[in-house]
Amino acid sequence: MFDNLTQRLSHVVKNLRGQGRLTEANVQDALREVRVALLEADVALPVVRDFIARVKEKALGAEVLKSLTPGQMLIGVVHKELTYLMGEQAAPLSFATQPPAVFLMAGLQGAGKTTSSGKLVRVIREQGRKKILLVSCDVYRPAAIEQLRLVSAQAEADFFPSGPEQKPIDIARAALDHAKKHFYDVLIVDTAGRLHVDAAMMDEIKDLHALLKPIETLFVVDAMQGQDAVNTAKAFNDTLPLTGVILTKLDGDARGGAALSVRHITGKPIKLVGVGEKLSGIEVFHPERMASRVLGMGDVLSLIEEAHKAVDHEEALKTVQKLKSGKGFDLEDFKSQMQQMKKLGGLSSLMDKLPGAGKIGAGELAQGEVQMRRIEGIINAMTPAERHNPALLKASRKRRIATGSGVQVQDVNRLLTQFEQAQKMMKSMGKGGLSKMMRGMKGMMPGMR
């Protein structure tokens, strides 16, 4: 979502190439570009002014080291100030209260409160085994209660039933009483939103907060709201003692200004970010890593953490052994590697976190995703024997597979050629020829040259 901002900041660095040092003149020119880039990304004007002032002060006072160019030096300052702007370090969820720890979800309608409630279950479970109960106090939106019930079932958490004829305050009181009597560790309360901030909604959530005394009051905001997200955040922050922010739809094509503005406006940390529709699509927000992604430096640490959680370690070990021996790597393994990539959020999520991968266009990534799905479909149309021994695939079998997977015979041939290339790469890697393997990868993935 930060593609445009990343490109503009890269342009700033290019313009500083060949200049021996940072001067007031070239810093002023560069910061004019940075200001335009931030405003185009929907960052709030007061935030932009403050940010530019801080970067200018630090950049003009910075000595350009012999090992760095003025562009690299300025990017270093911008990276540090972006990190500061977004909160410097990750802010963990708090459980420091007598159970049940109540988590109150606040925000406008459509921001993603209900889905985020289910995603929150996964985050809490990662911090230890906890008994979790969810309840909906949204008696206004049609099917809101049923939606949370379904989300709770998907998240494998308990759900406290409520009805649209009940008052939100009565639902909350009954759920809290039930959570105490049945020894729940956490109670997540999904509240009603409106299409815009109004007095009735604010009074209702204020009463719920007074009754529940939550340890975490989380403001859920849609990253695609742009400038309006700042006004909404301010209204909620003035009404409730917020403890943190959950930023949703960070994987969308929005400009990303909310991510850079909300922390500055509310003074409250962004604790979590939503990066997909699935319940697994949530990440802890690390300001330094996000600043790296904005500047096109990638986020390898988050990628490693996700891989550690999502990848089947037993399968990975088998693949490593096949790599070392250079034998036994078949189409089933080929498909397995693509499925592992899916668990990491797909090609676009992977490229988003790799340094320099921002240069790959959204069209190329989308084409790559389609190609991966097509390859998986072709392999699924094969028999187990054909997957293990592609040499069996003669003309008649290829026609059957093409018909079964809804593609042309040429697509089947193309896959087999790619697989042969992959096998050669595996053998090269097994023999320690990593550079040779990387050269062989050119053309196999979108955007690689």
Secondary structure, 3 states (H helix, E strand, C coil): CCHHHHHHHHHHHHHCCCCCCCCHHHHHHHHHHHHHHHHHCCCCHHHHHHHHHHHHHHHHCCCCCCCCCHHHHHHHHHHHHHHHHHCCCCCCCCCCCCCCEEEEEECCCCCCHHHHHHHHHHHHHHCCCCCEEEEECCCCCCCHHHHHHHHHHHHCCEEECCCCCCCHHHHHHHHHHHHHHCCCCEEEEECCCCCCCCHHHHHHHHHHHHHHCCCEEEEEEEHHHCHHHHHHHHHHHHHCCCCEEEEECCCCCCCCHHHHHHHHHHCCCEEEEECCCCCCCEEECCHHHHHHHHCCCCCHHHHHHHHHHHCCHHHHHHHHHHHHHCCCCCHHHHHHHHHHHHHCCHHHHHHHHCCCHHHCCHHHHHHHHHHHHHHHHHHHCCCHHHHHCHHHCCHHHHHHHHHHHCCCHHHHHHHHHHHHHHHHHHHHHHCCCHHHHHHHCCCCCCCCC
